[in-house]
Amino acid sequence: MRVPRNALFGVFYVKKPDGTRWDSYYRTLATLDPLFHSEGFKKAVAGFYLNICGDFDAVRISYFVEAPHVKKSIAAFKEFFTKNGLVEIQPNEGPKEEVIASNYGGGHLEEHFRNFLVLETQIGLELMRRNLMHARRLFATYRWQVRKAGLSVRAHFEPTFARDSSTYNTLSGSEKEQIFLDLQEWPNPPQVDWAHMMVNLVLGCDWNHVFADPNYLTPGKPLSIPEINEIVKELGLQIPLDWTP
């Protein structure tokens, strides 16, 4: 799917009520899954990407829609939320014209950035459906080992992408290369890198302060698994000492 540059941009913030941090987030994602696969949704919406929001218990749905389909898309969202017990935690935004790449490299990257966001979301959702714990560990070690030490992004991600993502496996060779290049994009320090979007989606958090730390990308020494486990224990996540991607 290619997202038109002139597609309008809208946002919903939703959650399953009465849940705890992270548990409610992943339950909300699971509840939303049928919506994203429905034919009516696919016809109305040109693309979407997802992030955690609220108190680490809700989903931000950012979506692209062409002007003739605005009413149909909003109706599809609202109807699904009502039928499936999802509550909006703040007013929805848009759809409106917006350059979302303005802080991520500039307007000349707008179409490229939109398509990256849609693609990383599709791959991320597939990894999570297949093995959520493995996917979360993959992105925790990416942030604190691979990115921190300037190691190979492709070597870290590709075995899991190839095993667990049907979307990844439909890509051409050049498209596969491009997703790994995009995951290394960091055009506007100390703004977050492009990979932040996928880390946030899959892991359920990211550590934005590292992007203002001049020692984060020196490259530096990767953290050990015990050091990472200290950082991620508040997420209810631990990584075995012998874990590999």
Secondary structure, DSSP 8 states (H G I E B T S, - for coil): ----TT-EEEEEEEE-TT--TTHHHHHHHHHHHHHHH-HHHHHH-SEEEEEEETTTTEEEEEEEE-GGGHHHHHHHHHHHHHHTT-EEEEEEEEEE---TTTTTT-GGGHHHHHHHHHHHHHHHHHHHHHHHHHHHHHHHHIIIIIHHHT--HHHHHHHHHHHH-HHHHHS-HHHHHHHHHHTT---STTS--THHHHHHHHHS---GGGGG-TTTTTT-----HHHHHHHHGGGT----TT---
